[in-house]
């Protein structure tokens, strides 16, 4: 059973992964090279825990205990005793492989090196280390404390033991694992990204307003959130990077990021995290 976890990256995903691990009783270290980023991450986790208390999903003592199980550091050397480390940095292959290569030199020999990538094949990431048998995809979904699904993605080199331990870790957190093949996009994003891109193309072409596109899917198809609001939640930069990774692998036109998406990313209109995407979020 996993007891000591490290998380690299303290954005929305890293913070969420750290929170669910701490709520699951694990000892958690969160690393980021930016001290200000670590502070923002800690504040994000504290706010999320308060939200869970307000919703009746956690009591005050439980929230305080969970936050107390998380340490924040700028020094990856503190991961030397971790049984599992998850990289949750930006969805750029070179950045992720650099992190995994550093973790490879620090973690114990039998530790699991996990990637929270949403689209990059695990085999590419594993070859950045000297132990690809220990590398596996563990893809959480945003918001991590709420959504139950986690994709577990073994590569051709991932050992059966690593795969089994990763599945057990996900179940240990009270999440539902789905084992996916190692192909760009895995299960969920292979279906989701073309849908989001189609909605963006529809808005780009002026076929309907963002609100009408979203309302059509919410009210007509019983989706909990429309595709453009969901893109804002995911982050338009992340949608773009996932689409590009999938296009690189399959060369299918439906994976090509629309010009509107490219321009919005260039303008810094990334969705909820920047306060403006297809919608505006004044509280950010």
Buried (B, 14 or more C-beta within 10 A) or exposed (E): EBEBBBBBBBBBBBBBBBBBBBBBEBBBBBBBEEEEBBEBBBEBBBEBBBBBBEEEBBEEEBBEBBBEBBEBBEEBEBBEBBBBBBBBBBBBBEEBBBBBBBBBEBBEEEBBBBBBBBBBBBBBBBBBBEBBBBBBBBBBBBBBBBEEBBBBBBBEBBBEEBBEBBBEBBEBBEBEBBBBEBBBBBBBBBEBBBBBBEBBBBBBEEEBEBEEBBBBBBEEEEBEEBBBBBBBBBBBBBBBBBBBBBBBBBEEEBBBBBEBBBEBBEEEBBBBBBBBBBBEEEEE
